[in-house]
């Protein structure tokens, strides 16, 4: 009985590998891209494009190429990784796998730039961040809040400080929060 189980398990594993290889569909878990160097990501992207052989990519292949390219953009801007802190204690932690921890807010800035404490404070949340580029080619980190509204962090020439904006790239408005990178 034990001998049969020992033979059956490897055969079952081999059958699973063969079925997945024959199906031709390649899916990548986003967390599996974490820690891969840019060169390896570029090679993965090029292999997908080469396999298409000039034909249009399928929806799955297109999504995979976009996912890989997004991770490449994150790694090309590795200076963003780590903790950023606002002068009233609010924090952001950008991670290389595309996740961000947005800390609790104890207040908000009014239109005159005065910080007003609120009760109860807004809770912290985890989200996914993406990196876009504005019209001048500078990186903008975009974080979607649980309410659905986007927080924008446009990084100009300065890479150690950033103002927070809300909205989209066309109609953004400043929130008053000013973050500094914690080294």
C-alpha positions in Angstrom: 0.0 0.0 0.0 2.8 2.5 0.9 4.6 1.6 -2.3 1.5 2.4 -4.3 1.1 5.7 -2.6 4.8 6.6 -3.2 4.4 5.8 -6.9 1.0 7.5 -7.2 1.9 10.9 -5.8 4.8 11.6 -8.2 2.7 10.4 -11.1 -0.1 12.7 -10.0 2.3 15.6 -9.8 3.7 14.9 -13.2 0.3 14.7 -14.7 -0.6 18.1 -13.2 2.6 19.6 -14.7 1.9 18.1 -18.1 -1.7 19.3 -18.1 -0.7 22.9 -17.2 2.1 22.9 -19.7 -0.2 21.7 -22.5 -2.9 24.2 -21.7 -0.6 27.0 -22.9 -2.0 29.5 -20.4 0.4 31.2 -18.2 -0.7 33.0 -15.0 1.5 34.7 -12.5 0.6 35.5 -9.0 1.5 39.1 -8.2 3.3 38.1 -5.1 5.5 35.8 -7.2 7.0 38.9 -8.9 8.3 40.2 -5.6 12.1 40.1 -5.3 12.7 39.4 -9.0 15.4 41.7 -10.6 14.4 44.0 -13.4 16.4 42.0 -15.9 14.4 38.8 -15.1 11.1 40.7 -15.4 12.2 42.1 -18.8 13.1 38.6 -20.0 9.7 37.3 -18.9 7.9 40.1 -20.8 10.0 39.5 -23.9 9.3 35.8 -23.8 5.6 36.4 -23.8 5.9 38.8 -26.7 8.2 36.4 -28.6 5.7 33.5 -28.1 3.0 35.6 -29.8 5.2 35.8 -32.9 3.7 39.1 -34.2 0.1 38.0 -33.5 -2.1 40.1 -31.2 -1.8 39.1 -27.6 -4.7 37.4 -25.8 -6.4 39.1 -22.9 -4.5 37.0 -20.4 -1.2 37.6 -22.1 -1.9 41.4 -22.3 -2.8 41.5 -18.6 0.3 39.5 -17.7 2.6 41.9 -19.7 0.9 44.9 -18.1 1.4 43.4 -14.6 5.1 42.7 -15.3 5.6 46.2 -16.8 4.0 47.7 -13.7 6.4 45.8 -11.4 9.3 46.9 -13.7 8.3 50.6 -13.2 8.2 50.1 -9.4 11.7 48.7 -9.4 13.0 51.4 -11.6 11.9 53.8 -8.9 13.1 51.9 -5.9 13.8 55.2 -4.0 10.1 55.2 -3.1 10.2 52.0 -1.1 10.1 52.4 2.7 8.4 54.7 5.2 7.2 58.2 4.6 5.9 60.3 7.5 3.7 63.4 7.7 4.5 66.0 10.4 1.3 65.1 12.4 2.3 61.4 12.5 0.4 60.0 9.5 2.6 57.5 7.6 2.9 55.7 4.3 4.9 52.5 3.8 5.5 51.7 0.1 6.5 48.1 -0.5 8.2 46.6 -3.6 5.3 44.1 -4.2 2.9 46.9 -5.0 1.2 47.1 -1.6 1.1 50.2 0.6 0.2 50.7 4.2 -1.6 54.0 4.8 -1.6 55.0 8.4 -4.5 56.4 10.5 -5.3 60.1 10.2 -6.1 62.1 13.3 -6.9 65.3 11.4 -7.3 67.1 8.2 -6.0 70.4 6.7 -8.6 73.1 6.0 -8.5 75.4 3.0 -6.2 77.8 4.9 -3.7 75.1 5.6 -4.6 74.8 9.3 -4.5 71.3 10.7 -7.9 70.4 12.4 -8.1 67.3 14.6 -11.1 65.1 13.9 -12.8 62.5 16.0 -12.9 59.6 15.5 -9.7 59.4 13.5 -9.8 57.8 10.0 -8.5 54.2 10.3 -5.4 52.9 8.6 -5.8 50.7 5.5 -3.8 48.5 3.1 -4.0 49.1 -0.6 -2.2 48.6 -3.9 -0.1 51.4 -5.4 0.6 52.0 -9.0 3.1 54.3 -10.6 2.1 56.6 -13.4 3.9 59.4 -15.1 2.6 63.0 -15.4 2.9 65.1 -18.6 6.4 66.2 -17.7 7.6 62.6 -17.2 7.8 62.7 -13.4 6.5 59.7 -11.4 3.2 59.8 -9.6 2.3 57.1 -7.0 -1.5 56.5 -7.0 -3.2 54.8 -4.0 -6.9 54.0 -4.1 -8.7 54.6 -0.8 -11.5 52.3 0.4 -13.9 55.1 -0.5 -12.8 54.7 -4.1 -11.1 58.1 -4.4 -7.4 58.2 -5.3 -4.6 59.7 -3.4 -1.8 61.0 -5.6 1.8 61.5 -4.6 3.6 63.5 -7.5 7.3 63.3 -7.1 9.1 66.1 -9.0 12.8 66.5 -8.8 12.8 66.2 -5.0 12.7 62.5 -4.0 12.8 62.9 -0.2 9.6 64.9 0.2 6.1 64.9 -1.4 2.8 66.6 -1.1 -0.4 64.5 -1.1 -3.1 65.3 -3.6 -6.6 63.7 -4.1 -8.6 63.2 -7.3 -7.0 62.2 -10.6 -4.2 63.6 -12.7 -6.5 66.1 -14.4 -8.5 67.4 -11.5 -6.2 66.9 -8.4 -6.4 69.1 -5.3 -3.9 69.3 -2.5 -4.8 67.8 0.9 -2.2 69.7 2.8 -0.2 66.6 3.9 3.5 66.9 3.3 5.5 63.6 3.7 9.2 63.2 4.3 11.1 60.0 3.7 12.3 58.2 6.8 15.9 57.0 6.2 
